[in-house]
Structure formats: structure tokens, C-alpha cells
Amino acid sequence: MNLALVALIGVLFATGTYLMMHRTLTRIILGVGVMGNGVNLLIIATGGPPGSPPVIGELGTFADPVPQALVLTAIVIGFALQAFLLSLAWRNWTLDGNDEVEDDLSDRLMARRDAAESEAVPEVAPPDDDVAGEAPPPMPPDDGTGPGGPAS
Amino acid sequence: MSRLVPLTFALPLLGVALSLIAVRHRRVQRIINLACLTASLAVSVVLLVAVERDDHAVVARIGGWTSDIGITYVFDRLSGLLLVIAFTTMLIVLVFAVGQGAGDERSPSYHPSYLALAAGIAAAFSSGDLFHLFVAFEVLLMASYVLLTLHGEEGQVRSGTTYVIINSVESLLLLSAVGLVYAATGTLSLADLPAALAELDPGLRTGLQLLLLLAFGLKAAVFPLFFWLPDSYPTAPSPVSAVFAGLLTKVGVYALIRTQTLLFPDQHRLLLVVVAALTMLIGVLGAIAQGDVKRILSFHIVSQIGYMVMGLAVGGVAGVAATVFYLIHHIPTKTSLFLVEGIIEDSEGTGTLDRLSGLARRSGPLALLFAVPALSLAGLPPFSGFVGKLGLITAAVDRGQWVLVGVALLVSLLTLVSMAKIWLGAFWGRVDGATPPDRDPTTGGILRTRPTMGSATALLVGVSLAVAIAAGPLFALCQRTAEDLTTPGRYAEQVGEP
């Protein structure tokens, strides 16, 4: 196996993992993409030594065609996933004006309730459906040019 | 007979295409969806009967290729049992969603996505190689992403984001595990893998097992990897979260059963014991802490998964049989609880316990529909949960796993406690005067104004009761399934070469 290829897979995995640790959705999407390519290369690398074409052999040797078929499928699935993630990020941005991955509302409510109880503060936030953890972030400037603007 | 196997998921896929064509006609979409799911259910029943009669799995080879390079579908007893119960549940939930009238079913993408979900689940249950399992997972995941974020509302997008990211990571893990298994053994066919894996270095085998456990465990929401589930399921509309609760994590459990019994028999049992005990405990403790019906039920999924992993951890024919039975009992029971929650939410506009009161006085049948599956989940004697738990605990006693026995009994008790919490909060007490009378003109008419939803839920509770009534023959069938699963070489012999 080619050492450079192995090193490249390692770098792609590391970069992908690092990007996925962030709270912004765009970085996470980039991370998923980068790591997905790392996995695809990993599968290609399982097919044996590089250099020989998959179907018509060079010097009588065949490269294993199965991983190449697998990777084609994986790439297609990866594309679909990326497209969905991007549309989700866009939707998130039109709703919130940012692309942060937020905590769950009930988790936050519960943490706040626990904190309130431990400090023996009588005012406990009512478990109201529309209580947000903090004030909603401002919408992006509504100039109609950005993707968050009105479709006009 | 083998030609029928691909039909179990090809019919729903055909339905996806047809209902996308009929995108403007909701009535047509409904008929297509009902027809496809009914036909798939019929095919699954026929196949299960055939498998049972011949005592041999039905194998379909796409294009006639051998199982090491072609796509092979293996329909054995485990696939058959799970497919029949899965299609039954999905069909009833579809009727419920249609009866709900508003909400998700109004979206033109609902019916195609629902059918795609059915196709993915069916393909996952009968796929004969690891890579195809990954592809089937992706099909059902993609459909579940769409169902979860169907209206693109704020809460849905937030919880959907967590869900999509977690599942993308899971897919990447599974895909790298598949690649590494191929690198180590040169095959991905479930029939050839046991022999190929047995020749590997034990350390390498452990590594592959851990990677697969990690990927499937994330999907099944076992102990350290369950955190995403209670955050993402409750925001979906009730029919959707009912299907997710009943079926999606169970696909992960199915994959765990397959890989553990087939590929890594009797390897690293202690890890599974620890995971099972902690999953049961943490899940139920989380449920007790919650104050919302849907969130309590979501945390319960986690603790119930613990029971299934427990049977797997105990191992042997008895343990695996109990796990399979527990799966079959859990799918309709859990789903019907979510449907009851859906009726409550539809009628009261909320699922928060603080705001609910006196439902039992207003609708006795609804209280009954909640009580039966709730008691069944807690494992009280006349119901199906009792049989499953009895099977699990006897298997664990036989193997001397006393810690697991203790934890399982304690968690049963705590499950009852948290079900009592829902009961006390929502069903007991006086009728809340704040409820506007126009929402409910006839007292006790919560179900009368929602006949379709009510009867769909009742039907599903009936299925769960039928599991209890037919527990004897069904458990015998599960035992035969477990014998198939735990006999080394049985799978490979059944798949064979053409």
C-alpha cells in the first residue's frame, strides 16, 4: 500500500473530525465532506496495490473491482447527504439568522430549573413551550439580496 | 419463491415513484401508500410461512451473481418476523396519520418519504452483505431526515440538525468499518464472513467488532451513544415519532443481533453486559426526570433497548430468543403509546404533564389504550412485556448473570414508576376547568371525535395483545430463530452457492 495515500487518509480523517467539533453547521458540513472523502479513499485503499486498472489487467494483474464499485455507491450517497445538510443549513439560516447547532430546549430548561432549585430562588421558569433560552438572535439584514431575504 | 424477496422493498420503492407522480392528489397518494404497504406485508407473510415450512431461508441473488460479489438478499426467520411486525405497525400508523387529518400528512412529500422509509427498513432486514446493509441504512435515514424536518419549522430544524449530523457520523463510521472488514477479509458477504473472520488475528477481530458495535450502537441508541435520541424524536409530529420510536432504533438492534451472533459469536460479552445494564438504568432514570409525555416515552426507548442488548449479552439460544421476542413485543407496544400521546396532543394541544389533568374521567377508552401498553412495557403478567422479560431473566439466571437480573428487575419497577407519573399527571385528577368547552363538546368524546385515530390505536394495542395471547407459539418460533442464529455455519449453509 502506498504510504502517501495512508497519510492522506489520516489527514482527511483528522481534519474532518476537527471541523465536526465546531458548533457552526457550515463547518460541520465541511467536516462531513472531508471525512467522507477520507472514508472513500480508505475503501479504495482496501482494493490492494495501486496502479493496475480494475478490469483490463496490466502485466496480467487485476486490481480488485469490488471496492471501486462500493466507493461509487458511497460517493453518490455522500452527495445526497451533503445536499440535504446544505439545505438544512440554509433553512436554519433563514429562520435564525445564524447556523449554530443549538442545544435542545428542554435540556436547557431543565438545567435552568436545576440551577434555580439549588440556589433556592423561588422564581422558577415555567415550562412554557415558547420560552427560549435566550433572546432570538437578530435576523440578517433584510436587503433582499442575501439568501435569507424575501424571495420577492 | 426467491423472486418474492426483493418485492418486499421493491413494492414500496415503486410506490415512492408513483406517489411522486401523483404529487397533487393526496387521495391517490394515500391509496398507493396503503396498497404498497399491504402488498409488502402480504409478501412478507407468504415468505415467512415458506421459510417456516421448508426450515430453510429464501435466498435471492440479484443478477445470479454469487454472494461474494453480487447483491444477495437472505430472508430467514429473523427477517421474516421483523418484517411482518414492521409492516403491520407502519400500516396502522399510516391509517392513524390519515385519520389525524392535519399535520404532516398534508405535505405532498409525506407519502413518498414514508414509503421510502418502509423500503429502507425492509431492505435492511433482508440484506445479505455488510455494504448493502449500509446502503439500506442510508435509504431509511434519508427518508427519516425528510420526515423529521417536513415542514421546516424552527424546532424541527433544530432537532433535525442534531439528528442528521449524528447519523452522518454513524454512516461514516459504518462505512469505514465496512472498508476495514473488506481489507482484512476480502469479502463482505455475511455468509462468508464468519469463516474469514475466524482466521484473523484476535486483536484485529476485536478492533473490527468494536467499530461495528460503535456504528450500530449509535443507531440503536445504547448507553453512551443515546444522547441524540431524546432531543430529536419528541419534536416530530406524533405519527412520525411513533414510527421512529417503534422501528428506527430497532434496525440498529437488528444489526447488532446479526453481527453479534453471526460474525463475533461469544466475543467480548462483558462489554455488552455493562452496556446493557447502563442503558437500562440511565434510560429509565432519564425518563423519571422528564415532565413531558413524549420525552418520557423517548427516554423509555433507550431503557428498552437495554433489555434487548441484555438478551444478546446473556447469549445462548435462550438469551437470543428472548431478545427477538422482546423486539417483536416492543415495536407495536411502544408505537401505540406514541399514538396515544398523539391523540392527547391533538385533543389538548400539549403533552406537558403540568397542563394535563383528568383525561381518564373524560375518556375512559383512551385511558385504557394507554394503560394496556404501559403495563405491558413495565412487564406486568398478563401482557406481552411480561413474557419477554421472563424470557430474558430466566436466560440470565441460567447463565448466572445476577447483576443483570437485579438491574432488569429494578428497571422494570422504575418503568412502572414513570408510567405512573404519566398516569397521575395526565389521566388522574379532576377535569381541568381551563379546557375550553368548545374543543370537546361531549365529555368523554376525545375518541368519538377522532374515530380513525382511535381505532388505529386500538388496533395496534390489539396487535400488542395478540403478541401476548400467541406468546406460546410465538416464543417457540423465536426459539427456532435463535437456534438458527446461534448455530455456527447455519447461515452460510442456507445461503450456499447457486
Interface residues (C-beta under 8 A of the other chain):
Chain A: M20 L25 I28 V32 M35 G36 V39 L42 I43 A45 T46 V66 P67 L70 T73 A74 I77 A80 L81 F84 L85 L88 R91 N92 L95 D96 V101 E102 D104 L105 S106 D107 M110 P127 D129
Chain B: I69 F131 V135 E138 M142 Y145 T149 G152 E154 G155 V157 R158 S159 G160 T161 T162 V164 I165 S168 V169 S171 L172 L175 S176 V178 G179 L180 Y182 A183 L188 P230 D231 P234 A289 Q290 G291 D292 R295 T350 T352 D354
